[in-house]
Structures are given as structure tokens and as C-alpha cells.
């Protein structure tokens, strides 16, 4: 797809999510106040991972037992590290897996879905499942971040409904997070493809009530060009694939069957 096509799709996707948010908030006027203080079923990393392992069995294929360790990033590095990350193990040592978490950048409202992104059914789960498919070893040398980050973002948003009992609140937070990521990605493309400056970024953000963040976003995108695209475009394409599968398979469609098909294929363009 051309950048113009991706920008057009992103714009449609953002606005459709914002409309869904509007309809949700109209259906429950207390949602906005509840959004500021969501209460998740678990808040400790190890407990969250165990909770996720138990809950994903309905919609995701079974996985062999996995050994994993959760480690904390040292305080001296917290300021400069991401909120969390999963370390991909060597191909000849797929038994031990490590997730690092950054206590400085995580809190009770973000840690549940972050652990889903990095652990189950995110990066760790996807990596182990793909490793069990006996794909040619040459595949381990290729990197398709749109697939891997798209998958992890897709399941991160799926996990809101696992961590929150309030289904409407879970959907609202998911839509809010996804539309914000879409706006970031559109700005990314605006800067690096259309050549937007700070003023043009600010003008775009004002349309979504985000005025005042133009310079911050501009500097963020210039520092890491196209970083957000692997997450959002990957997520958007996962949703497109799911809709395609649902339409093509009809009565034979299930979320579990779709997830198995995507995971069995492994990372691809």
C-alpha cells in the first residue's frame, strides 16, 4: 500500500473509533468518570500473567508449558527505558523467557494490558507458538515488526475485557488507546512523508482536542521515524484480516480459528 492509502485508511479508522466512543458514552453517562480510575482484577506482574494464561484458552490455541521470569529494570536505567519489553531467546535456547518491566513508567492502570502485550497472548506467547511450528530456521533471521508489534498491540487491546469486569469501560478504554495511537501514526506519516512542521502537527492535533502537544509529538516522531507505524498499521491490518476471515469463513469462523491461522503462519510481511 502507498503512504497515501495508509493515511486514508488510518483517518477512516480513527474517526470510526471516535464515533464508537461517542455512542458508548451516550449509552452510559457515567463511563467518562469511571474511565479515570479503572480497577483491574490483578495488578502484580506475575499474578497478571497467570490470570491471562487461564483466560485466553477460550480464544487462543493451547500452548505448551512455558518457563518465564519477570525482572525489574534497575533504577539507574528506568528513565531511559521503555515501560516493558520481552527478550527474544536464542533459537537454541527456547526454554527460558524473560520480561523486563519498568516500575517508573508503569502503574495499576497500564500494567495489565502491558503484560498482555509482552507476555500472554503477546510477544512471549506468539514467539513460543511460532517456534513450535517447525518453520525453517532461516525465518528466525527475518524481522517483520508490522506483524509482531501489530499482533502484540491487537492482543493488548483484546486484554482490556479480560482485566476489567465493566465491559463498556473496557471497550471505551480500548477505543481511546487505539484512536490515540492512530493519531500518533498519522502525525508520523505527516512529518516523514508530507514534510509537516511543528505548526502543521499542532493544526492537525487541534481537530482532536489535542492542541498544545504539537512540539512534543513532532520531536518524538523525528527521534524515532515510523516507530508508531509498526504498532498501529500492524494492529489495523490484524483487524482487517480478522474481518476478512469472518466474512470468508462464515459459520465456520471463530476467533480461536483466526488466531491459530495467524500464529501458525508466523511473522511475515
C-alpha positions as CSV (number, residue, x, y, z in Angstrom):
1,X,0.0,0.0,0.0
2,X,1.2,3.5,-0.7
3,X,1.6,6.0,2.1
4,X,-1.4,7.9,0.7
5,X,-3.5,4.8,1.1
6,X,-2.3,4.1,4.6
7,X,-3.0,7.7,5.6
8,X,-6.5,7.5,4.2
9,X,-7.2,4.1,5.9
10,X,-5.8,5.5,9.2
11,X,-8.0,8.5,9.0
12,X,-11.1,6.4,8.5
13,X,-10.1,4.0,11.3
14,X,-9.5,6.9,13.7
15,X,-12.9,8.5,13.0
16,X,-14.8,5.2,13.2
17,X,-13.3,4.5,16.6
18,X,-14.2,8.0,17.8
19,X,-17.7,7.6,16.7
20,X,-17.9,4.3,18.6
21,X,-16.6,6.1,21.6
22,X,-19.3,8.7,21.3
23,X,-22.1,6.1,21.0
24,X,-20.7,4.3,24.1
25,X,-20.6,7.5,26.2
26,X,-24.1,8.4,25.2
27,X,-25.3,5.0,26.2
28,X,-23.8,5.3,29.7
29,X,-23.2,8.8,31.0
30,X,-21.1,7.5,33.9
31,X,-18.4,6.0,31.7
32,X,-16.2,9.1,31.5
33,X,-15.9,9.3,35.3
34,X,-15.2,5.6,35.5
35,X,-12.6,5.8,32.8
36,X,-10.3,7.9,35.1
37,X,-9.9,5.2,37.6
38,X,-10.3,1.7,36.2
39,X,-9.9,-1.3,38.6
40,X,-8.2,-4.3,37.2
41,X,-8.6,-7.8,38.6
42,X,-4.8,-8.1,39.1
43,X,-2.0,-5.6,39.4
44,X,1.1,-7.6,40.2
45,X,3.1,-8.7,37.0
46,X,3.3,-12.4,37.9
47,X,-0.3,-12.6,39.0
48,X,-1.4,-10.9,35.8
49,X,0.5,-13.4,33.6
50,X,-1.1,-16.3,35.5
51,X,-4.5,-14.7,35.1
52,X,-4.0,-14.2,31.4
53,X,-2.8,-17.8,30.8
54,X,-6.1,-19.0,32.4
55,X,-8.4,-16.6,30.5
56,X,-7.0,-16.8,26.9
57,X,-7.7,-20.5,26.4
58,X,-11.2,-19.8,25.0
59,X,-10.0,-17.7,22.1
60,X,-6.4,-18.7,21.6
61,X,-4.8,-22.1,20.7
62,X,-3.2,-24.1,23.5
63,X,0.4,-23.6,24.3
64,X,3.0,-25.9,25.8
65,X,4.0,-25.0,29.4
66,X,6.4,-22.1,29.3
67,X,9.2,-21.1,31.8
68,X,9.4,-17.4,32.2
69,X,10.9,-14.8,34.6
70,X,9.8,-11.3,35.3
71,X,12.6,-8.9,36.1
72,X,12.7,-5.3,37.1
73,X,14.8,-2.7,35.2
74,X,17.4,-1.2,37.5
75,X,16.6,2.3,38.8
76,X,19.6,3.8,37.1
77,X,18.1,2.8,33.7
78,X,14.4,3.4,34.3
79,X,14.3,6.9,32.9
80,X,15.6,5.9,29.6
81,X,13.9,2.5,29.1
82,X,10.5,1.6,27.7
83,X,7.7,0.6,30.1
84,X,8.4,-3.1,29.4
85,X,10.0,-5.5,26.9
86,X,10.3,-9.2,26.1
87,X,13.7,-10.6,25.3
88,X,13.6,-13.0,22.4
89,X,15.7,-16.0,23.3
90,X,18.2,-17.7,21.0
91,X,16.8,-20.3,18.7
92,X,18.8,-23.0,20.5
93,X,17.5,-22.0,23.9
94,X,13.7,-21.6,23.6
95,X,13.1,-22.9,27.1
96,X,13.7,-19.7,29.2
97,X,11.9,-16.4,28.6
98,X,12.4,-13.1,30.3
99,X,10.1,-10.0,30.5
100,X,11.6,-6.8,31.9
101,X,9.3,-4.2,33.5
102,X,9.9,-0.6,34.3
103,X,8.4,0.4,37.6
104,X,8.9,4.1,36.9
105,X,6.7,4.0,33.8
106,X,4.0,1.5,34.7
107,X,1.1,1.9,37.1
108,X,-2.1,0.0,38.0
109,X,-4.0,1.4,35.0
110,X,-1.4,0.2,32.4
111,X,0.4,-2.8,33.7
112,X,-2.4,-5.4,33.0
113,X,-2.5,-4.8,29.3
114,X,1.2,-4.2,29.1
115,X,1.8,-7.7,30.4
116,X,-0.6,-9.0,27.8
117,X,1.4,-7.2,25.1
118,X,4.7,-8.5,26.3
119,X,3.6,-11.9,27.6
120,X,0.4,-13.8,27.1
121,X,-1.0,-13.7,24.4
122,X,1.5,-11.2,23.1
123,X,5.2,-11.4,22.2
124,X,6.2,-14.3,24.5
125,X,3.2,-16.4,23.6
126,X,3.5,-15.6,19.9
127,X,7.2,-16.4,19.8
128,X,6.8,-19.7,21.6
129,X,3.8,-20.7,19.4
130,X,5.6,-19.9,16.2
131,X,8.7,-21.8,17.5
132,X,6.6,-24.9,17.9
133,X,5.5,-24.9,14.2
134,X,8.9,-26.2,12.9
135,X,9.3,-23.4,10.4
136,X,12.6,-23.2,8.5
137,X,15.3,-21.7,10.8
138,X,16.0,-19.0,8.2
139,X,12.7,-17.5,9.2
140,X,14.2,-16.6,12.6
141,X,16.6,-14.2,10.8
142,X,13.9,-12.0,9.3
143,X,12.2,-9.2,11.2
144,X,8.6,-8.2,10.3
145,X,7.8,-5.6,13.0
146,X,4.4,-4.9,11.5
147,X,3.4,-8.5,12.2
148,X,5.0,-8.9,15.7
149,X,4.0,-5.4,17.0
150,X,0.7,-5.5,15.2
151,X,-0.1,-8.8,16.9
152,X,1.0,-7.6,20.3
153,X,-1.0,-4.4,20.0
154,X,-4.0,-6.3,18.8
155,X,-4.0,-8.7,21.9
156,X,-3.1,-5.8,24.2
157,X,-6.4,-4.2,23.3
158,X,-8.2,-7.6,23.5
159,X,-6.9,-7.9,27.1
160,X,-8.9,-4.9,28.4
161,X,-12.0,-7.1,28.5
162,X,-10.1,-9.8,30.4
163,X,-8.8,-7.4,33.1
164,X,-11.9,-5.3,33.6
165,X,-15.3,-6.6,34.6
166,X,-17.0,-3.5,33.2
167,X,-17.4,-4.4,29.6
168,X,-18.4,-1.0,28.4
169,X,-15.5,0.6,30.2
170,X,-13.1,-1.9,28.7
171,X,-14.3,-1.1,25.2
172,X,-14.1,2.6,25.8
173,X,-10.5,2.5,27.1
174,X,-9.6,0.2,24.2
175,X,-11.1,2.6,21.6
176,X,-9.4,5.6,23.3
177,X,-6.0,3.9,23.3
178,X,-6.3,2.7,19.7
179,X,-7.5,6.0,18.3
180,X,-4.7,7.9,20.1
181,X,-2.2,5.5,18.6
182,X,-3.8,6.1,15.2
183,X,-3.5,9.9,15.6
184,X,0.2,9.5,16.6
185,X,0.8,7.3,13.5
186,X,-1.0,9.8,11.2
187,X,1.3,12.6,12.6
188,X,4.3,10.2,12.0
189,X,3.3,9.9,8.3
190,X,2.5,13.6,8.0
191,X,6.0,14.5,9.2
192,X,8.1,12.0,7.3
193,X,6.1,11.7,4.1
194,X,4.3,15.1,3.7
195,X,7.1,17.1,5.5
196,X,4.9,18.6,8.2
197,X,6.5,21.1,10.6
198,X,5.5,21.8,14.2
199,X,2.7,24.2,13.2
200,X,1.1,21.7,10.8
201,X,1.3,19.0,13.5
202,X,-0.4,21.3,16.0
203,X,-3.1,22.3,13.5
204,X,-3.9,18.6,12.9
205,X,-4.0,17.8,16.7
206,X,-6.4,20.7,17.4
207,X,-9.0,18.8,15.3
208,X,-9.0,16.1,18.0
209,X,-8.8,18.3,21.1
210,X,-5.1,17.7,21.5
211,X,-3.8,21.3,21.0
212,X,-0.6,22.1,22.8
213,X,1.1,18.8,22.1
214,X,2.4,19.7,18.6
215,X,6.1,20.2,19.5
216,X,6.2,17.2,21.9
217,X,4.8,14.9,19.2
218,X,7.0,16.4,16.5
219,X,10.2,15.8,18.4
220,X,9.0,12.3,19.4
221,X,8.4,11.3,15.8
222,X,11.6,12.9,14.5
223,X,13.6,11.0,17.1
224,X,12.1,7.6,16.0
225,X,10.8,7.8,12.5
226,X,8.0,5.2,11.6
227,X,8.2,3.6,15.1
228,X,4.5,4.0,15.8
229,X,3.5,2.6,12.3
230,X,4.6,-0.9,13.2
231,X,2.2,-0.9,16.1
232,X,-0.8,0.9,14.6
233,X,-0.7,-0.1,11.0
234,X,0.1,-3.7,12.2
235,X,-2.9,-3.5,14.5
236,X,-5.1,-2.1,11.8
237,X,-4.1,-4.9,9.4
238,X,-4.8,-7.5,12.0
239,X,-8.3,-6.2,12.4
240,X,-8.7,-6.1,8.6
241,X,-7.5,-9.7,8.5
242,X,-10.0,-10.8,11.2
243,X,-12.9,-9.1,9.3
244,X,-11.8,-10.8,6.1
245,X,-11.6,-14.2,7.8
246,X,-15.0,-13.7,9.4
247,X,-16.6,-12.9,6.1
248,X,-14.8,-15.7,4.2
249,X,-15.4,-18.5,6.7
250,X,-19.0,-17.6,7.6
251,X,-20.4,-20.1,10.1
252,X,-17.0,-21.8,10.3
253,X,-15.4,-18.7,11.7
254,X,-14.3,-18.4,15.3
255,X,-11.8,-16.1,17.0
256,X,-9.7,-19.1,18.1
257,X,-9.6,-20.4,14.5
258,X,-8.5,-17.0,13.2
259,X,-5.8,-16.6,15.9
260,X,-4.5,-20.1,15.1
261,X,-4.2,-19.3,11.4
262,X,-2.2,-16.1,12.1
263,X,0.1,-17.6,14.6
264,X,0.8,-20.8,12.6
265,X,1.9,-18.6,9.6
266,X,4.5,-16.9,11.8
267,X,5.9,-13.4,11.2
268,X,5.5,-12.3,7.6
269,X,5.3,-9.1,5.5
